[in-house]
Amino acid sequence: MPVLCSIARITATISAGAQAELNGLASRMRELYPDEEAGRVLTLVGLRERVTGQVRPALLLLLGAVLLVLLVACANFANLLLARATGRRGELAVRAALGADRSRLVRQLLTESVLVAVGGGALGALLSLWALPALVALDPAALPAGSSVHVEARVLAFTLCVSLFTGIAFGLVPALRGTQVDLHSSLKGEGRASGGPARSRLRSALVVAELAMALLLLTGAGLFLRSFASLQAVRLGFDPKGVFTAHIDLPVSRYPNIAEQARLRSRVLASLQATPGVQAAGLVMLPPISGGGLAHEVIFEGRPPLAAGEEPAIETRFASRGFFEALRIPLIEGRLMDATDTAAAPQVVVVNQAFVRKYLGGRSPLGARLRWAREDDVRWMAIVGVVGDVADEPLDRAARPTLYVPFEQEILAFKRWSTLVVRSPLADRRALAASIQKAVWAADPLLPVTRLRWLDEGLAGSLAQRRFLLLLLALFAGAAVVLAAVGVYGVVAYSVTQRTHEIGVRMALGAGSRSVQRMVVAQGARLALVAMALGAPASLALARLLGSLLYGVAPTDAATHAATSASIFALALLASWLPAWRASRIDPMVALRAE
């Protein structure tokens, strides 16, 4: 522990020093470039935070789900221990009569519960060694880039500690309850059939808690399922089917200026468009569903000037002719980029509908002009077309105002990266990738072509984390539901065993099998109703906390809450049916003689 504290202090000191240097650098930049750097703040972000920061809410959610499943399992464990201790009252009474004091009996029962809990923890740890690689293999794209997920020694040690704590904490109450024996009545055989009303109430309370926690998990999983379905139904604004993408980056040594870059892009596009099987091809600096963004501050012609740094920063995508056709992005008004939009031609720009709604109040933007803020060589760009909004990662984010600028009219030479977007009916990935590489290498045989994939793959990757989260939540909810069903079955079955004589009397007096079944099933129904009364408000509060992680579904969605509550109620009835059926098969004469 002292070593860990020292490392933490050293890390904090280094971070503080680095942040102080960044603050000084930002201050110096504001002095040198007051217009460009006004209001800019530099913030130090750790590598771990950079890699895992976006998945932290999901990890916290999964941690909460794990804790709920653990509590359900612990309640089930305590319930089984209570039933076992009640069944061993005669044995414990004999031990007490032979001189064993209560503390010795408590230690015996605690030792048994700890052995069971630690054994279960060890078995779970072994299963995790097999299950973890299988889970990761299901959807590796859902994990942060560069992460390595494996079972560490610290995790195994923590599992052992949790198992030990579970055995002691949830075995203590059953041990104390089980050692409260009346020697006289126990040795005479009285009271064997009943664990007492206090024990029955405690077992019922534990089952109610199990059902309520299972309802919490089931509601969370249901809301995320609805949210995931809504994300899959998001209108993309383009057609990703049959579109292949590839990344090219122009080396600075061979393409140092804009003119050379433009000629190379023109040759690549001409070669691609002449390739058999290619329906349309274009270039874009940042393709849809890439998660990247490049914003430029702009000034609108005819509007009052704004202070430096207060101009609107609008997402900008540099693209070539053929890009919109390749993705089938609809043209709403005006025209798209074409071969006439060269460096020598008047500057033009295409905007999306979100831009028109936000900055032009829905009016036709054709002919309106804008320019880059604080640019030495003022170039007014005329809006010549409006296209539909295109979804981007994350998919639950509303479409942002976007400018599409022709590559040929870009003047900053450092923007050398771009993505080829090719539409083709070919289904053979290797053949299409080879055709694209051949077309690019026809323009420059030394140009690297990387990240070749279908655009559908990128779309699937954007949903990977949510899909993986939904899968894990469904597994945890399923485990909690199964454990809760086992708990209901155990309590109802034990109650039937305790009430064998009563059931025999009822049937001897004329009660039918259906009447007995209804009586037993009603016990499980009462437990479910109490659990729903307690769990429904809690699940609603939990859903409100998860609101920021949901899309297309309200945390108070009545259909989801009603469906999960109905599922818990049906689960309790189903778990009670088998004990009820067995109770209805009791022979009254056998039951009365046994008593």
C-alpha positions in Angstrom: 0.0 0.0 0.0 2.8 2.6 0.8 4.3 1.8 -2.6 1.0 2.4 -4.4 0.5 5.7 -2.5 4.0 6.8 -3.5 3.4 6.0 -7.1 0.1 7.9 -7.0 1.8 11.0 -5.5 4.6 10.8 -8.2 2.0 10.6 -10.9 0.0 13.5 -9.5 3.2 15.6 -9.3 4.2 14.9 -12.9 0.6 15.6 -14.1 0.5 18.9 -12.3 3.9 19.9 -13.8 2.9 18.9 -17.3 -0.4 20.9 -16.9 1.5 23.9 -15.7 3.8 23.7 -18.8 0.7 23.5 -21.1 -0.8 26.5 -19.3 2.3 28.5 -20.0 2.4 27.4 -23.6 -1.2 28.4 -24.1 -0.5 31.8 -22.5 2.5 32.4 -24.8 0.4 31.4 -27.9 -2.3 33.9 -26.9 0.4 36.6 -26.7 1.8 35.8 -30.1 -1.5 35.2 -31.9 -4.2 37.1 -29.9 -6.9 36.7 -32.6 -6.4 33.0 -33.4 -5.7 31.7 -29.9 -8.2 33.9 -28.0 -10.1 31.7 -25.5 -8.1 28.5 -26.3 -7.4 26.3 -23.3 -5.0 23.3 -23.3 -5.9 20.4 -21.0 -3.7 17.4 -20.2 -5.4 14.1 -20.8 -3.8 10.8 -19.7 -3.3 8.0 -22.1 -5.6 5.7 -20.0 -8.3 8.3 -20.0 -7.9 8.8 -23.7 -8.3 5.1 -24.5 -10.9 4.1 -21.9 -12.7 7.4 -21.1 -15.6 6.7 -23.6 -16.3 3.2 -22.2 -16.2 4.2 -18.5 -20.0 4.7 -18.2 -20.6 1.3 -19.8 -18.0 -0.3 -17.4 -19.7 1.3 -14.4 -23.1 0.1 -15.6 -21.7 -3.5 -15.9 -20.1 -3.2 -12.5 -23.6 -2.3 -11.1 -25.1 -5.3 -12.9 -22.4 -7.6 -11.5 -23.1 -6.3 -8.0 -26.9 -6.9 -8.4 -26.3 -10.5 -9.7 -23.9 -11.1 -6.7 -26.6 -9.8 -4.3 -29.2 -12.1 -5.9 -26.9 -15.1 -5.6 -26.1 -14.1 -2.0 -29.8 -13.9 -1.1 -30.3 -17.3 -2.7 -27.3 -18.7 -0.8 -28.6 -17.4 2.5 -32.1 -18.8 1.8 -30.7 -22.2 1.1 -28.6 -22.1 4.3 -31.7 -21.1 6.3 -33.6 -24.1 4.9 -30.7 -26.4 5.5 -30.3 -25.2 9.1 -34.1 -25.6 9.8 -33.9 -29.2 8.4 -31.0 -29.9 10.8 -32.6 -28.7 14.0 -32.7 -32.2 15.4 -29.0 -32.8 14.7 -28.1 -29.5 16.2 -30.3 -30.2 19.3 -28.5 -33.5 19.8 -25.1 -31.8 19.5 -26.2 -29.1 22.0 -27.5 -31.8 24.4 -24.1 -33.6 24.2 -22.4 -30.4 25.4 -21.7 -28.3 22.3 -22.3 -24.6 23.1 -23.9 -22.3 20.7 -20.7 -20.6 19.5 -19.3 -24.0 18.5 -22.5 -24.7 16.5 -22.3 -21.3 14.9 -18.6 -21.9 13.9 -19.6 -25.2 12.4 -22.3 -23.7 10.2 -20.2 -20.8 9.3 -17.3 -23.1 8.3 -19.7 -25.0 6.0 -21.0 -21.8 4.4 -17.5 -20.4 3.9 -16.4 -23.7 2.2 -19.4 -23.6 -0.1 -18.8 -19.9 -1.0 -15.1 -20.3 -1.6 -15.6 -23.4 -3.6 -18.2 -21.6 -5.7 -15.8 -18.6 -6.1 -13.0 -21.0 -7.2 -15.3 -22.7 -9.7 -16.4 -19.3 -11.0 -12.8 -18.2 -11.4 -12.0 -21.3 -13.4 -15.0 -20.7 -15.6 -14.0 -17.1 -16.2 -10.7 -18.3 -17.7 -12.7 -20.1 -20.4 -15.6 -17.6 -20.7 -13.6 -14.4 -21.0 -11.8 -15.2 -24.3 -15.1 -16.5 -25.6 -16.8 -13.2 -24.8 -14.0 -11.1 -26.2 -14.1 -13.2 -29.4 -17.8 -12.5 -29.8 -17.2 -8.8 -30.5 -13.5 -7.6 -30.3 -14.4 -4.3 -31.9 -16.4 -3.3 -28.8 -13.2 -3.0 -26.8 -10.9 0.1 -26.7 -8.2 0.1 -29.3 -5.0 -1.5 -28.0 -6.6 -3.0 -24.9 -5.8 -6.4 -23.6 -8.5 -8.1 -21.6 -7.4 -11.0 -19.5 -7.8 -12.4 -16.0 -5.2 -11.0 -13.6 -3.9 -12.4 -10.3 -5.4 -9.3 -8.6 -8.8 -10.2 -10.0 -8.5 -13.8 -8.8 -7.4 -12.5 -5.3 -10.4 -10.1 -5.2 -12.7 -13.0 -6.2 -11.4 -15.1 -3.4 -11.9 -12.2 -0.9 -15.5 -11.6 -2.1 -16.2 -15.4 -1.8 -14.8 -15.4 1.7 -16.8 -12.3 2.7 -20.0 -13.8 1.1 -19.6 -17.0 3.0 -19.2 -15.2 6.3 -21.7 -12.3 5.8 -24.5 -14.3 4.3 -23.9 -17.4 6.4 -23.9 -15.6 9.7 -27.6 -15.0 10.0 -28.6 -18.5 9.0 -26.1 -19.9 11.5 -27.5 -17.7 14.3 -31.0 -18.6 13.4 -30.3 -22.3 13.0 -28.7 -22.6 16.4 -31.7 -21.1 18.2 -33.1 -24.5 19.2 -35.4 -25.6 21.9 -33.8 -28.8 23.2 -37.0 -30.1 24.8 -39.3 -29.8 21.8 -36.6 -30.7 19.2 -35.6 -33.9 21.0 -39.2 -34.9 21.4 -39.6 -34.4 17.6 -42.0 -31.5 17.9 -41.7 -28.6 15.5 -39.8 -30.5 12.8 -42.3 -29.6 10.3 -42.0 -25.9 10.9 -39.1 -23.6 10.8 -41.2 -21.0 12.7 -42.9 -17.9 11.4 -39.8 -15.7 11.8 -37.7 -18.0 9.6 -40.5 -18.2 7.1 -40.8 -14.4 6.9 -37.0 -14.1 6.5 -36.9 -16.6 3.7 -39.8 -14.9 2.0 -38.1 -11.5 2.4 -35.0 -12.8 0.8 -37.0 -14.1 -2.2 -38.7 -10.8 -2.5 -35.3 -9.1 -2.6 -34.1 -11.5 -5.3 -37.2 -10.8 -7.5 -36.9 -7.1 -7.0 -33.2 -7.1 -8.0 -34.0 -9.3 -11.0 -36.6 -6.8 -12.0 -34.0 -4.0 -11.9 -31.7 -5.9 -14.2 -34.4 -7.1 -16.5 -35.7 -3.5 -16.9 -32.2 -2.2 -17.7 -31.7 -4.9 -20.3 -35.1 -4.2 -21.8 -34.5 -0.5 -22.1 -31.1 -1.1 -23.7 -32.7 -3.6 -26.1 -35.2 -1.0 -27.2 -32.4 1.6 -27.4 -30.3 -0.7 -29.6 -33.2 -1.4 -31.9 -33.8 2.4 -32.3 -30.1 2.9 -33.1 -30.3 0.2 -35.8 -33.3 2.0 -37.3 -31.5 5.4 -37.5 -31.8 7.0 -40.9 -28.2 7.1 -42.1 -28.8 9.5 -45.0 -26.7 7.4 -47.3 -26.7 3.8 -48.7 -23.7 1.8 -47.2 -24.5 -1.4 -49.1 -22.0 -2.2 -51.9 -19.6 0.6 -50.8 -15.9 -0.2 -50.3 -13.5 2.2 -48.7 -9.7 2.5 -48.6 -7.4 5.0 -47.0 -4.5 6.8 -48.8 -2.0 9.2 -47.4 0.2 11.2 -49.7 3.8 11.3 -48.6 5.1 14.8 -48.0 8.4 14.1 -49.8 6.6 13.5 -53.2 3.5 15.6 -52.8 4.7 18.8 -50.9 2.2 21.2 -52.5 -1.5 21.5 -53.4 -1.0 21.3 -57.1 0.8 17.9 -57.0 -1.8 16.6 -54.6 -4.7 17.7 -56.8 -3.1 16.0 -59.9 -2.6 12.8 -58.1 -6.2 12.7 -56.8 -7.4 13.4 -60.3 -5.4 10.5 -61.7 -6.6 8.1 -59.0 -10.3 9.1 -59.6 -9.9 8.7 -63.4 -8.3 5.3 -63.0 -11.0 4.1 -60.5 -13.9 5.3 -62.6 -12.5 3.5 -65.6 -12.2 0.2 -63.6 -14.7 -2.5 -64.6 -17.3 -3.1 -61.9 -17.0 0.4 -60.4 -20.3 2.3 -60.5 -19.1 5.5 -58.8 -16.0 6.6 -56.9 -15.0 9.6 -54.9 -12.6 10.9 -52.3 -13.4 12.4 -48.9 -11.2 13.5 -46.1 -13.3 12.0 -43.3 -15.9 9.4 -44.3 -19.2 8.9 -42.5 -19.3 6.7 -39.4 -15.6 7.4 -38.9 -16.1 9.3 -35.6 -13.6 12.0 -36.7 -14.3 15.6 -37.2 -12.6 18.7 -38.6 -14.2 22.1 -37.8 -13.5 25.5 -39.4 -14.6 28.9 -38.1 -16.5 30.8 -40.7 -17.8 34.3 -41.4 -21.1 34.9 -43.3 -21.3 37.6 -45.9 -23.6 40.5 -45.0 -23.7 39.7 -41.2 -22.3 41.9 -38.4 -18.7 40.9 -37.6 -18.0 38.8 -34.5 -15.1 39.0 -32.1 -12.2 36.7 -32.8 -12.9 33.3 -31.5 -16.7 33.8 -31.4 -17.3 32.8 -35.0 -19.3 29.5 -35.5 -17.1 26.5 -35.9 -18.7 24.2 -38.6 -17.7 20.7 -39.4 -15.9 20.6 -42.7 -15.5 17.6 -45.0 -13.3 18.0 -48.1 -14.6 15.8 -50.9 -14.3 15.3 -54.6 -16.8 14.8 -57.4 -18.3 11.3 -57.3 -18.4 11.2 -53.5 -22.1 11.9 -53.1 -22.9 9.6 -56.0 -20.9 6.8 -54.5 -22.8 7.0 -51.2 -26.1 8.0 -52.8 -26.4 11.0 -50.6 -29.6 12.8 -51.9 -29.3 16.2 -53.6 -32.0 18.4 -52.1 -31.4 21.7 -53.9 -28.9 23.1 -56.4 -26.0 21.0 -57.7 -23.2 18.8 -56.5 -19.5 19.3 -57.1 -18.3 18.7 -60.7 -15.3 18.9 -62.9 -15.7 22.7 -63.3 -14.9 23.3 -59.6 -11.1 23.7 -60.1 -8.6 25.8 -58.2 -9.0 28.5 -60.8 -12.8 28.6 -60.7 -14.9 30.6 -58.2 -14.9 29.0 -54.8 -18.0 26.9 -54.0 -19.3 24.8 -51.1 -22.1 22.3 -50.6 -24.0 22.3 -47.3 -26.3 19.9 -45.6 -29.9 20.4 -44.3 -28.8 20.8 -40.7 -26.6 23.8 -41.8 -29.6 25.4 -43.5 -31.9 24.9 -40.5 -29.4 26.3 -38.0 -27.8 29.2 -39.8 -30.3 30.2 -42.5 -33.6 29.6 -40.7 -34.7 27.1 -43.4 -34.4 29.6 -46.3 -32.8 28.6 -49.6 -29.0 29.1 -49.2 -28.2 29.0 -52.9 -26.0 32.0 -53.7 -25.2 32.8 -50.0 -21.5 33.2 -49.4 -19.2 32.6 -46.5 -15.4 32.4 -45.9 -12.9 31.1 -43.4 -12.4 33.3 -40.4 -9.1 35.1 -39.9 -7.8 34.1 -43.4 -5.1 36.3 -44.9 -6.3 35.7 -48.4 -10.0 36.3 -48.3 -11.9 33.8 -50.4 -15.7 33.9 -50.5 -17.3 30.5 -51.1 -20.7 30.5 -52.7 -23.2 27.8 -51.6 -24.2 25.9 -54.8 -26.0 22.9 -53.4 -27.8 21.4 -50.4 -27.6 17.6 -49.6 -29.3 15.4 -47.1 -28.0 15.0 -43.5 -25.6 12.1 -43.0 -25.4 10.2 -39.7 -22.0 9.9 -38.0 -20.6 8.2 -35.0 -22.0 8.1 -32.4 -25.3 7.3 -34.2 -27.4 8.7 -31.3 -26.0 12.2 -32.0 -28.1 14.6 -34.1 -26.8 15.5 -37.5 -24.4 18.5 -37.3 -24.2 21.4 -39.7 -21.6 20.4 -42.3 -19.7 22.0 -45.2 -18.5 20.0 -48.2 -15.6 21.7 -49.9 -14.1 20.5 -53.2 -10.6 19.0 -52.8 -9.5 20.9 -55.8 -10.1 24.2 -54.1 -8.3 23.4 -50.9 -5.2 25.5 -50.3 -3.7 23.9 -47.1 -1.1 21.3 -48.2 -0.8 19.5 -44.9 -4.2 17.8 -45.4 -2.8 14.9 -47.3 -5.0 12.0 -46.0 -8.2 11.0 -47.7 -10.5 8.0 -48.0 -11.6 6.4 -51.3 -15.3 5.6 -51.5 -16.1 3.1 -54.2 -19.6 1.7 -55.1 -19.5 -1.6 -56.8 -21.8 -4.6 -57.4 -18.9 -6.9 -56.8 -19.3 -9.1 -53.7 -15.8 -10.6 -53.7 -13.9 -8.5 -51.1 -10.5 -9.6 -52.3 -11.2 -9.0 -56.0 -12.6 -5.5 -55.3 -9.7 -4.7 -53.0 -7.2 -5.8 -55.6 -9.0 -3.7 -58.3 -8.9 -0.6 -56.1 -5.2 -1.1 -55.3 -4.4 -1.7 -59.0 -6.2 1.5 -60.0 -4.4 3.6 -57.3 -1.0 2.1 -58.2 -1.7 2.9 -61.8 -1.5 6.6 -60.7 1.4 6.0 -58.3 2.9 2.6 -57.8 4.5 3.6 -54.5 1.4 5.0 -52.9 0.2 2.9 -49.8 -3.4 1.8 -49.8 -4.6 0.8 -46.3 -7.8 0.1 -44.3 -9.6 -1.6 -47.1 -13.1 -2.7 -45.9 -16.7 -2.5 -46.7 -18.5 0.5 -45.3 -21.0 -1.8 -43.6 -18.1 -3.0 -41.4 -17.5 0.5 -40.1 -21.2 0.8 -39.4 -21.3 -2.5 -37.5 -18.2 -1.3 -35.6 -20.0 1.9 -34.5 -22.6 -0.3 -32.8 -20.2 -2.8 -31.4 -19.8 -1.3 -27.9 -23.6 -1.0 -27.4 -24.2 -4.5 -28.8 -21.5 -5.9 -26.4 -23.0 -4.0 -23.5 -26.5 -5.3 -24.4 -25.1 -8.9 -24.6 -23.5 -8.7 -21.1 -26.6 -7.1 -19.6 -28.8 -9.8 -21.1 -26.5 -12.5 -19.6 -26.5 -10.8 -16.2 -30.3 -10.3 -16.3 -30.7 -14.0 -17.4 -28.5 -15.2 -14.5 -30.5 -13.0 -12.0 -33.8 -14.3 -13.4 -32.7 -17.9 -13.1 -31.5 -17.4 -9.5 -34.7 -15.7 -8.6 -36.7 -18.5 -10.1 -34.7 -21.0 -8.1 -35.3 -18.9 -4.9 -39.1 -18.8 -5.5 -39.2 -22.5 -6.2 -37.1 -23.3 -3.1 -39.4 -21.2 -0.7 -42.6 -22.5 -2.2 -41.4 -26.1 -2.3 -40.2 -25.9 1.3 -43.5 -24.4 2.4 -45.3 -27.3 0.7 -43.1 -29.7 2.6 -43.8 -27.9 5.9 -47.6 -27.8 5.2 -47.9 -31.5 4.1 -50.2 -32.3 7.1 -52.4 -29.2 6.5 -52.7 -30.0 2.8 -53.6 -33.6 3.7 -56.4 -32.4 6.0 -57.7 -30.0 3.4 -57.9 -32.8 0.8 -59.4 -35.2 3.3 -62.2 -32.6 3.9 -62.9 -32.4 0.2 -60.5 -29.8 -1.3 -59.7 -30.6 -4.9 -56.3 -30.7 -6.6 -57.0 -27.4 -8.4 -57.8 -25.7 -5.1 -54.6 -26.9 -3.6 -52.7 -25.8 -6.7 -54.2 -22.3 -6.5 -53.4 -22.0 -2.8 -49.7 -22.9 -3.4 -49.3 -20.8 -6.6 -50.9 -17.9 -4.7 -48.0 -17.9 -2.3 -45.5 -17.3 -5.2 -47.9 -14.7 -6.7 -47.9 -12.8 -3.4 -44.1 -12.8 -3.3 -44.0 -11.5 -6.9 -46.5 -8.7 -6.2 -44.5 -7.5 -3.2 -41.3 -7.6 -5.2 -43.0 -5.6 -8.0 -44.3 -3.0 -5.6 -40.7 -2.6 -4.3 -38.8 -3.1 -7.5 -40.9 -1.0 -9.9 -40.0 2.4 -8.2 -36.4 1.4 -7.9 -36.2 0.3 -11.6 -37.8 3.6 -12.6 -35.2 5.5 -10.6 -32.4 3.4 -12.1 -33.8 4.0 -15.6 -33.6 7.8 -15.1 -29.9 7.4 -14.1 -29.3 5.5 -17.4 -31.1 8.1 -19.5 -27.9 9.5 -21.0 -27.0 6.0 -22.4 -30.4 5.5 -24.0 -31.5 6.5 -27.5 -35.0 6.6 -28.9 -36.6 5.3 -25.8 -37.6 7.2 -22.6 -36.4 6.0 -19.2 -40.1 6.0 -18.2 -41.1 3.8 -21.2 -44.4 2.2 -20.0 -44.2 -0.7 -22.3 -40.8 -1.8 -21.2 -41.6 -1.4 -17.5 -44.9 -3.2 -17.9 -43.3 -6.1 -19.9 -40.5 -6.7 -17.4 -42.9 -6.6 -14.4 -45.2 -9.0 -16.1 -42.2 -11.2 -16.8 -41.2 -11.3 -13.2 -44.8 -12.1 -12.2 -45.0 -14.9 -14.8 -41.6 -16.2 -13.6 -42.9 -16.5 -10.0 -46.0 -18.3 -11.1 -44.0 -20.7 -13.2 -41.5 -21.4 -10.4 -44.5 -22.1 -8.1 -46.3 -24.4 -10.4 -44.2 -27.5 -9.9 -44.4 -27.4 -6.1 -48.2 -26.8 -6.6 -48.5 -29.7 -8.9 -46.7 -32.0 -6.4 -48.9 -30.7 -3.5 -52.0 -31.6 -5.5 -50.7 -35.2 -5.8 -50.3 -35.7 -2.1 -52.3 -38.7 -0.8 -54.3 -37.5 2.3 -54.0 -40.8 4.1 -50.2 -41.0 3.6 -49.9 -37.3 4.7 -51.9 -37.8 7.9 -50.2 -41.1 8.9 -46.8 -39.5 8.3 -47.6 -36.6 10.6 
